[in-house]
């Protein structure tokens, strides 16, 4: 569980990131989950853009984050920011208090 201070710090770090996962007409299919899981493993902090299902973005973002074992940092507009700390201490690029 992230604190509000940690969420703010992660949101600031995500400002310069481009979305790497896109949720389109296929919905939250297994392909989207697999892409999100791989992106979180590679980057720890990722943006997911909602191309479709924009009205359900908050619920879908929560469900995808929970399934991936990640924290939903924030949903802003049609973009969700998610964070999952790397299990390997040597690969961690983001240090939280």
C-alpha positions in Angstrom: 0.0 0.0 0.0 1.4 3.3 -1.1 1.2 6.5 1.0 0.0 9.8 -0.5 3.6 11.0 -0.5 4.8 8.0 -2.4 2.0 8.3 -4.9 2.9 11.9 -5.5 6.6 11.0 -6.0 5.7 8.2 -8.4 3.3 10.5 -10.3 6.1 13.0 -10.7 8.4 10.3 -12.1 5.7 9.1 -14.5 5.4 12.6 -16.1 8.1 11.9 -18.6 7.0 8.4 -19.4 5.1 7.4 -22.5 2.4 4.7 -22.3 3.7 1.3 -23.0 0.5 -0.7 -22.7 -2.7 0.1 -24.5 -6.2 -1.2 -23.7 -8.3 -1.2 -26.9 -11.4 -2.8 -28.3 -10.3 -6.3 -27.1 -10.8 -5.1 -23.5 -8.8 -6.4 -20.5 -7.9 -9.7 -22.3 -5.0 -11.9 -21.3 -2.8 -10.2 -23.9 -3.2 -6.9 -22.1 -2.4 -8.5 -18.7 0.7 -10.2 -20.1 1.9 -7.0 -21.6 1.3 -5.1 -18.4 3.1 -7.8 -16.3 6.1 -7.8 -18.6 6.3 -4.0 -18.6 6.1 -3.9 -14.8 8.9 -6.5 -14.6 11.0 -4.5 -17.0 10.3 -0.9 -15.8 8.6 -1.0 -12.3 6.6 2.1 -13.2 4.4 2.1 -16.3 1.6 4.0 -18.0 -1.4 2.3 -19.5 -3.5 4.2 -22.0 -7.2 3.5 -22.4 -8.0 3.7 -26.2 -11.5 2.2 -25.6 -13.6 1.4 -22.4 -12.9 5.0 -21.2 -16.0 5.0 -19.1 -14.8 2.0 -17.1 -11.2 3.0 -16.9 -11.0 3.3 -13.1 -12.5 -0.1 -12.5 -10.5 -1.8 -15.2 -7.3 -0.1 -13.9 -7.9 -1.4 -10.4 -8.7 -4.9 -11.6 -5.5 -5.1 -13.8 -3.3 -3.7 -11.1 -4.7 -6.2 -8.6 -4.2 -9.1 -11.1 -0.6 -8.0 -11.8 0.2 -7.6 -8.1 0.9 -3.8 -8.7 -0.2 -0.6 -7.0 -2.5 1.7 -8.9 -0.8 5.0 -8.4 -3.3 7.2 -10.2 -5.8 7.4 -13.1 -5.5 10.7 -14.9 -7.7 11.3 -18.0 -7.4 8.2 -20.1 -4.1 7.1 -18.6 -3.4 4.8 -15.5 -0.1 4.8 -13.7 1.0 1.5 -12.1 3.9 0.6 -9.9 5.3 -2.8 -8.8 8.6 -3.0 -7.1 11.1 -5.4 -8.6 11.7 -8.5 -6.4 15.4 -8.3 -7.2 17.0 -5.5 -5.1 19.8 -5.0 -7.7 17.2 -4.3 -10.4 15.3 -1.7 -8.5 15.5 1.7 -10.2 13.0 3.5 -8.0 13.6 4.1 -4.3 10.6 4.9 -2.1 10.8 6.1 1.5 
